[in-house]
């Protein structure tokens, strides 16, 4: 698919556009690292990892990518021309992995919006070769970190002191380093174990530069989302990413979810430590658990419980809270046996209006509960997913859009396979299929961009887990317009918890 060809430059169809994403960022990163080496070979502490934050420098970094990757591809073709079939395949696999590793290192060094593209590529397409996905997976939590001196600068500016002034203990080695900031383990002076997320200096300017670079961003969005008008998508991503840069907004989102799920038997959201948080520092209760890469090796029954918990959290919030945590990459989950999951990172959240939630209900009724493709067509035309007058039969619309409701249309156990996940991605990004005329005419309104992102992200994770359940019955538990009783043992325990607590206004909890 296009995502694989362009971001990873890993197939024989690689062209000049694909080359653009790979090597110059890595080259720039290596130059900066080389210049900043101490005599003992370790990176210099601060300035060597400074981000390029202005539009011109970041555009130049992207433009220089073609140098290394392009020459590597030329060498690949030359060597393949005189090699046998097995050797050609081996050479291609080596080049594919090497390019993916370069892209991961490069995007990890740039941080910000561009790194998020690499994160998405690491889990979104089940069709990527496993070594390539592994290379990009490091962007989920293990990107190149910033030096402790930069951490100290941010803490001093935001909280008024060095780490060991503000905290009783502070681990200089980060637990995780991601696209906006990195997380350190610490202990407060009153003895609480906490996680401290510190924003990279200048990443706000870097993200703004990427978002303001309309030509480059629209070109990249056009590559990643062919057939979709990039304007509304870019506008929605701009709003969400700008919000993500302000940790005060993330703290508010996390507080909302933590309160809603307090005491939940399966879902845990760490509490925010408000007095040790600011616009660029977020301190929360420390959470522990297994990473997703470990969970995929767990026994089948544990994987099924994990999948059910993720499903309930992702879609239950839309109707119970009118809020949606929209960053589904695996680095945001910590797992424990028995289906218990801690959900992290609430920087990319969407709050829905009652009218927007009503639209979801209207679509579900027309496609699932009271099937009426004419009614569904009217809904998607009204909200701008499909332009009026598109020449598509009812059967074509039902076949295309019905795929995204397939898990809940029938009252039966269904497994989410890697093939199903890849097919879901192709339904959005591959214009060569039988539904190309619908894809070219279809568009996502801003309020649904973030929902579709987590839809596709969850399908990818579920494909890895081999998730298997009667999703229709679980969905009917979550849909307030159906309000079905518990249908699984997990649902029964959640119902008991819900009955045992009340929201502050005295109404029954719907979380």
BELKALIN-V536329 format. One record per pair of residues at least 6 apart in sequence whose C-alpha atoms are under 8 Angstrom apart, sorted by the first residue. I is the first residue (numbers start at 0). GAP is how many residues later the second one is. If there is no record, write none. Layout:
i=I gap=GAP
i=I gap=GAP
This chain:
i=0 gap=425
i=0 gap=428
i=0 gap=429
i=1 gap=221
i=1 gap=222
i=1 gap=427
i=1 gap=428
i=2 gap=118
i=2 gap=220
i=2 gap=221
i=3 gap=6
i=3 gap=7
i=3 gap=117
i=3 gap=121
i=3 gap=124
i=4 gap=6
i=4 gap=8
i=4 gap=9
i=4 gap=13
i=5 gap=8
i=5 gap=11
i=5 gap=12
i=5 gap=13
i=5 gap=15
i=5 gap=217
i=6 gap=11
i=6 gap=14
i=6 gap=15
i=6 gap=96
i=6 gap=111
i=6 gap=114
i=7 gap=10
i=7 gap=13
i=7 gap=14
i=7 gap=88
i=7 gap=91
i=7 gap=92
i=7 gap=95
i=7 gap=124
i=8 gap=9
i=8 gap=10
i=8 gap=13
i=8 gap=87
i=8 gap=90
i=8 gap=91
i=9 gap=82
i=9 gap=83
i=9 gap=85
i=9 gap=86
i=9 gap=87
i=9 gap=89
i=9 gap=90
i=10 gap=81
i=10 gap=85
i=11 gap=80
i=15 gap=50
i=15 gap=54
i=18 gap=46
i=18 gap=47
i=18 gap=50
i=18 gap=51
i=19 gap=42
i=19 gap=43
i=19 gap=44
i=19 gap=45
i=19 gap=46
i=20 gap=41
i=20 gap=44
i=20 gap=45
i=20 gap=82
i=21 gap=43
i=21 gap=44
i=21 gap=46
i=21 gap=47
i=21 gap=77
i=21 gap=78
i=21 gap=80
i=21 gap=81
i=21 gap=84
i=22 gap=41
i=22 gap=42
i=22 gap=43
i=22 gap=44
i=22 gap=45
i=22 gap=46
i=22 gap=76
i=22 gap=79
i=22 gap=80
i=22 gap=83
i=23 gap=37
i=23 gap=38
i=23 gap=39
i=23 gap=40
i=23 gap=41
i=23 gap=42
i=23 gap=43
i=23 gap=44
i=23 gap=82
i=24 gap=36
i=24 gap=37
i=24 gap=39
i=24 gap=40
i=24 gap=78
i=24 gap=81
i=24 gap=82
i=24 gap=84
i=24 gap=85
i=25 gap=39
i=25 gap=76
i=25 gap=77
i=25 gap=79
i=25 gap=80
i=25 gap=81
i=25 gap=83
i=26 gap=38
i=26 gap=41
i=26 gap=79
i=27 gap=33
i=28 gap=77
i=28 gap=80
i=31 gap=16
i=31 gap=17
i=32 gap=10
i=32 gap=11
i=32 gap=15
i=32 gap=16
i=34 gap=13
i=35 gap=7
i=35 gap=8
i=35 gap=11
i=35 gap=12
i=36 gap=6
i=36 gap=7
i=37 gap=6
i=44 gap=102
i=44 gap=103
i=44 gap=104
i=44 gap=105
i=45 gap=100
i=45 gap=101
i=45 gap=102
i=45 gap=103
i=45 gap=104
i=48 gap=60
i=48 gap=97
i=48 gap=98
i=49 gap=151
i=50 gap=58
i=50 gap=59
i=50 gap=60
i=50 gap=150
i=50 gap=151
i=50 gap=152
i=50 gap=155
i=51 gap=6
i=51 gap=58
i=51 gap=154
i=52 gap=149
i=52 gap=150
i=52 gap=152
i=52 gap=153
i=52 gap=154
i=52 gap=156
i=53 gap=151
i=53 gap=152
i=53 gap=155
i=54 gap=151
i=54 gap=154
i=54 gap=155
i=54 gap=157
i=54 gap=158
i=57 gap=148
i=57 gap=151
i=57 gap=152
i=58 gap=157
i=68 gap=30
i=71 gap=23
i=72 gap=22
i=75 gap=15
i=75 gap=16
i=75 gap=19
i=78 gap=9
i=79 gap=7
i=79 gap=8
i=79 gap=11
i=95 gap=36
i=96 gap=34
i=96 gap=35
i=96 gap=38
i=99 gap=32
i=99 gap=35
i=99 gap=36
i=100 gap=31
i=100 gap=34
i=100 gap=35
i=102 gap=15
i=102 gap=33
i=103 gap=14
i=103 gap=31
i=103 gap=32
i=103 gap=34
i=103 gap=35
i=104 gap=38
i=104 gap=39
i=106 gap=7
i=106 gap=8
i=106 gap=11
i=107 gap=7
i=107 gap=31
i=107 gap=35
i=107 gap=36
i=107 gap=70
i=107 gap=71
i=108 gap=34
i=108 gap=35
i=110 gap=67
i=110 gap=68
i=110 gap=69
i=110 gap=92
i=111 gap=67
i=111 gap=68
i=111 gap=91
i=111 gap=92
i=111 gap=94
i=111 gap=95
i=112 gap=66
i=112 gap=94
i=112 gap=97
i=112 gap=98
i=112 gap=128
i=113 gap=96
i=114 gap=24
i=114 gap=64
i=115 gap=63
i=117 gap=18
i=117 gap=21
i=118 gap=17
i=118 gap=18
i=118 gap=20
i=118 gap=21
i=118 gap=210
i=119 gap=209
i=119 gap=337
i=120 gap=12
i=120 gap=15
i=121 gap=11
i=121 gap=12
i=121 gap=14
i=121 gap=15
i=121 gap=17
i=122 gap=10
i=122 gap=14
i=122 gap=206
i=122 gap=207
i=122 gap=334
i=122 gap=337
i=122 gap=338
i=123 gap=301
i=123 gap=332
i=123 gap=333
i=123 gap=336
i=124 gap=296
i=124 gap=297
i=124 gap=300
i=124 gap=335
i=125 gap=292
i=125 gap=293
i=125 gap=295
i=125 gap=296
i=125 gap=334
i=125 gap=337
i=126 gap=291
i=126 gap=292
i=126 gap=295
i=138 gap=39
i=138 gap=40
i=139 gap=38
i=139 gap=189
i=139 gap=190
i=139 gap=191
i=140 gap=35
i=140 gap=36
i=140 gap=37
i=140 gap=190
i=141 gap=34
i=141 gap=35
i=141 gap=36
i=142 gap=33
i=142 gap=34
i=142 gap=35
i=142 gap=36
i=143 gap=33
i=144 gap=29
i=144 gap=32
i=144 gap=37
i=145 gap=36
i=145 gap=54
i=147 gap=24
i=149 gap=50
i=149 gap=51
i=150 gap=47
i=150 gap=49
i=151 gap=10
i=151 gap=11
i=152 gap=9
i=153 gap=44
i=153 gap=45
i=153 gap=47
i=153 gap=126
i=153 gap=127
i=154 gap=6
i=154 gap=7
i=154 gap=8
i=154 gap=43
i=154 gap=126
i=155 gap=6
i=155 gap=7
i=157 gap=120
i=157 gap=121
i=157 gap=122
i=157 gap=123
i=158 gap=7
i=158 gap=117
i=158 gap=118
i=158 gap=119
i=159 gap=6
i=162 gap=6
i=162 gap=7
i=163 gap=6
i=165 gap=22
i=166 gap=19
i=166 gap=20
i=166 gap=21
i=166 gap=22
i=167 gap=18
i=167 gap=19
i=167 gap=20
i=167 gap=21
i=167 gap=23
i=168 gap=17
i=168 gap=18
i=168 gap=19
i=169 gap=14
i=169 gap=15
i=169 gap=16
i=169 gap=17
i=170 gap=13
i=170 gap=14
i=170 gap=15
i=171 gap=12
i=172 gap=11
i=173 gap=8
i=173 gap=9
i=173 gap=10
i=173 gap=11
i=174 gap=7
i=174 gap=8
i=174 gap=9
i=174 gap=10
i=175 gap=6
i=175 gap=7
i=175 gap=8
i=176 gap=6
i=179 gap=19
i=179 gap=20
i=179 gap=23
i=179 gap=65
i=180 gap=16
i=180 gap=17
i=180 gap=18
i=180 gap=19
i=181 gap=15
i=181 gap=16
i=181 gap=17
i=181 gap=18
i=182 gap=12
i=182 gap=13
i=182 gap=14
i=182 gap=15
i=183 gap=11
i=183 gap=12
i=183 gap=13
i=183 gap=14
i=184 gap=8
i=184 gap=9
i=184 gap=10
i=184 gap=11
i=184 gap=101
i=185 gap=7
i=185 gap=8
i=185 gap=9
i=185 gap=10
i=186 gap=6
i=186 gap=7
i=187 gap=6
i=191 gap=93
i=192 gap=92
i=192 gap=93
i=193 gap=89
i=193 gap=90
i=193 gap=91
i=193 gap=92
i=193 gap=93
i=194 gap=88
i=194 gap=89
i=194 gap=90
i=194 gap=91
i=194 gap=92
i=195 gap=85
i=195 gap=86
i=195 gap=87
i=195 gap=88
i=196 gap=84
i=196 gap=85
i=196 gap=86
i=197 gap=82
i=197 gap=83
i=197 gap=84
i=198 gap=81
i=198 gap=82
i=203 gap=38
i=203 gap=41
i=206 gap=34
i=207 gap=34
i=209 gap=7
i=210 gap=6
i=210 gap=23
i=210 gap=27
i=216 gap=17
i=217 gap=12
i=217 gap=13
i=217 gap=16
i=220 gap=9
i=220 gap=13
i=221 gap=6
i=221 gap=7
i=221 gap=8
i=223 gap=205
i=224 gap=203
i=224 gap=204
i=225 gap=202
i=225 gap=203
i=225 gap=204
i=225 gap=205
i=225 gap=214
i=226 gap=201
i=226 gap=202
i=226 gap=204
i=226 gap=212
i=226 gap=213
i=226 gap=214
i=226 gap=215
i=226 gap=216
i=227 gap=211
i=227 gap=212
i=227 gap=213
i=227 gap=214
i=227 gap=215
i=227 gap=216
i=228 gap=214
i=231 gap=212
i=231 gap=213
i=231 gap=214
i=232 gap=211
i=232 gap=212
i=232 gap=213
i=232 gap=216
i=234 gap=211
i=235 gap=210
i=235 gap=211
i=235 gap=213
i=239 gap=108
i=239 gap=109
i=239 gap=110
i=240 gap=107
i=242 gap=6
i=242 gap=7
i=242 gap=104
i=242 gap=105
i=243 gap=6
i=243 gap=103
i=243 gap=104
i=244 gap=34
i=244 gap=35
i=244 gap=102
i=245 gap=33
i=245 gap=34
i=246 gap=30
i=246 gap=31
i=246 gap=32
i=246 gap=33
i=246 gap=34
i=246 gap=35
i=246 gap=100
i=247 gap=29
i=247 gap=30
i=247 gap=31
i=247 gap=32
i=247 gap=34
i=248 gap=98
i=249 gap=95
i=249 gap=96
i=249 gap=97
i=249 gap=98
i=250 gap=21
i=250 gap=23
i=250 gap=31
i=250 gap=95
i=252 gap=93
i=252 gap=94
i=252 gap=96
i=253 gap=15
i=253 gap=16
i=253 gap=17
i=253 gap=18
i=253 gap=91
i=253 gap=92
i=254 gap=16
i=254 gap=17
i=256 gap=12
i=257 gap=10
i=257 gap=11
i=257 gap=12
i=257 gap=13
i=259 gap=61
i=259 gap=243
i=259 gap=249
i=259 gap=251
i=260 gap=6
i=260 gap=7
i=260 gap=8
i=260 gap=250
i=261 gap=6
i=261 gap=7
i=262 gap=234
i=263 gap=230
i=263 gap=233
i=264 gap=75
i=264 gap=228
i=264 gap=229
i=264 gap=232
i=265 gap=43
i=265 gap=73
i=265 gap=74
i=265 gap=75
i=265 gap=228
i=266 gap=42
i=266 gap=46
i=266 gap=73
i=266 gap=74
i=266 gap=75
i=266 gap=76
i=267 gap=72
i=267 gap=73
i=267 gap=74
i=267 gap=75
i=268 gap=73
i=268 gap=74
i=268 gap=75
i=269 gap=14
i=269 gap=15
i=269 gap=16
i=269 gap=17
i=269 gap=72
i=269 gap=73
i=269 gap=74
i=270 gap=13
i=270 gap=14
i=271 gap=10
i=271 gap=11
i=271 gap=12
i=271 gap=13
i=272 gap=9
i=272 gap=10
i=272 gap=11
i=272 gap=12
i=273 gap=9
i=275 gap=6
i=275 gap=7
i=276 gap=6
i=286 gap=47
i=286 gap=55
i=287 gap=46
i=288 gap=45
i=288 gap=46
i=288 gap=47
i=288 gap=53
i=289 gap=44
i=289 gap=45
i=289 gap=46
i=290 gap=39
i=290 gap=40
i=290 gap=42
i=290 gap=43
i=290 gap=44
i=291 gap=38
i=291 gap=39
i=291 gap=41
i=291 gap=42
i=291 gap=43
i=294 gap=8
i=294 gap=40
i=294 gap=170
i=295 gap=7
i=295 gap=168
i=295 gap=169
i=301 gap=35
i=301 gap=36
i=301 gap=37
i=302 gap=36
i=302 gap=162
i=302 gap=163
i=302 gap=164
i=303 gap=161
i=303 gap=162
i=303 gap=163
i=303 gap=164
i=303 gap=165
i=304 gap=33
i=304 gap=34
i=305 gap=29
i=305 gap=32
i=305 gap=33
i=305 gap=34
i=305 gap=35
i=306 gap=32
i=306 gap=155
i=306 gap=158
i=306 gap=160
i=307 gap=31
i=307 gap=159
i=307 gap=161
i=308 gap=30
i=308 gap=31
i=308 gap=32
i=309 gap=31
i=311 gap=162
i=311 gap=166
i=313 gap=10
i=313 gap=11
i=314 gap=9
i=314 gap=163
i=315 gap=162
i=315 gap=163
i=315 gap=195
i=316 gap=6
i=316 gap=7
i=316 gap=194
i=317 gap=6
i=317 gap=34
i=317 gap=39
i=318 gap=38
i=318 gap=159
i=318 gap=160
i=318 gap=161
i=319 gap=190
i=319 gap=191
i=320 gap=189
i=320 gap=190
i=321 gap=29
i=321 gap=30
i=321 gap=31
i=321 gap=32
i=321 gap=35
i=322 gap=26
i=322 gap=27
i=322 gap=28
i=322 gap=29
i=323 gap=25
i=323 gap=26
i=323 gap=27
i=323 gap=28
i=323 gap=127
i=324 gap=21
i=324 gap=23
i=324 gap=24
i=324 gap=25
i=325 gap=22
i=325 gap=23
i=325 gap=24
i=325 gap=124
i=325 gap=125
i=325 gap=127
i=325 gap=128
i=326 gap=18
i=326 gap=19
i=326 gap=21
i=326 gap=22
i=326 gap=126
i=326 gap=127
i=327 gap=125
i=327 gap=126
i=327 gap=129
i=327 gap=130
i=328 gap=128
i=329 gap=131
i=331 gap=11
i=331 gap=12
i=331 gap=13
i=332 gap=8
i=332 gap=9
i=332 gap=10
i=332 gap=11
i=333 gap=7
i=333 gap=8
i=333 gap=9
i=333 gap=10
i=334 gap=6
i=334 gap=7
i=349 gap=100
i=351 gap=95
i=355 gap=91
i=358 gap=20
i=360 gap=120
i=361 gap=14
i=361 gap=17
i=362 gap=13
i=362 gap=16
i=362 gap=17
i=364 gap=6
i=365 gap=6
i=365 gap=7
i=365 gap=9
i=365 gap=10
i=366 gap=6
i=366 gap=9
i=366 gap=31
i=366 gap=35
i=366 gap=38
i=366 gap=42
i=367 gap=37
i=367 gap=40
i=367 gap=41
i=368 gap=40
i=372 gap=21
i=372 gap=24
i=372 gap=25
i=373 gap=20
i=376 gap=9
i=376 gap=20
i=379 gap=6
i=380 gap=6
i=380 gap=7
i=382 gap=62
i=383 gap=59
i=383 gap=60
i=383 gap=61
i=384 gap=57
i=384 gap=58
i=384 gap=59
i=384 gap=60
i=385 gap=55
i=385 gap=56
i=385 gap=57
i=386 gap=54
i=386 gap=55
i=389 gap=48
i=389 gap=51
i=391 gap=46
i=395 gap=39
i=396 gap=41
i=399 gap=27
i=399 gap=35
i=402 gap=21
i=403 gap=20
i=406 gap=7
i=406 gap=64
i=406 gap=65
i=407 gap=62
i=407 gap=63
i=407 gap=64
i=407 gap=65
i=407 gap=67
i=408 gap=63
i=409 gap=62
i=410 gap=59
i=410 gap=60
i=410 gap=61
i=410 gap=62
i=411 gap=57
i=411 gap=58
i=411 gap=59
i=411 gap=60
i=412 gap=55
i=412 gap=56
i=412 gap=57
i=412 gap=58
i=413 gap=54
i=413 gap=55
i=413 gap=56
i=413 gap=57
i=414 gap=51
i=414 gap=52
i=414 gap=53
i=414 gap=54
i=415 gap=43
i=415 gap=46
i=415 gap=47
i=415 gap=50
i=415 gap=51
i=415 gap=52
i=416 gap=45
i=416 gap=46
i=416 gap=47
i=416 gap=49
i=416 gap=50
i=417 gap=42
i=417 gap=44
i=417 gap=45
i=417 gap=46
i=417 gap=48
i=418 gap=44
i=419 gap=39
i=419 gap=43
i=420 gap=35
i=420 gap=38
i=420 gap=39
i=420 gap=42
i=421 gap=38
i=423 gap=32
i=423 gap=35
i=424 gap=31
i=426 gap=8
i=426 gap=12
i=427 gap=11
i=429 gap=6
i=430 gap=8
i=430 gap=9
i=472 gap=11
i=472 gap=14
i=473 gap=12
i=473 gap=13
i=473 gap=14
i=473 gap=17
i=475 gap=6
i=475 gap=7
i=475 gap=8
i=476 gap=6
i=476 gap=7
i=476 gap=8
i=476 gap=9
i=476 gap=10
i=477 gap=6
i=485 gap=6
i=485 gap=9
i=497 gap=10
i=497 gap=11
i=497 gap=12
i=497 gap=13
i=498 gap=9
i=498 gap=10
i=500 gap=7
i=500 gap=8
i=501 gap=6
i=501 gap=7
i=502 gap=6
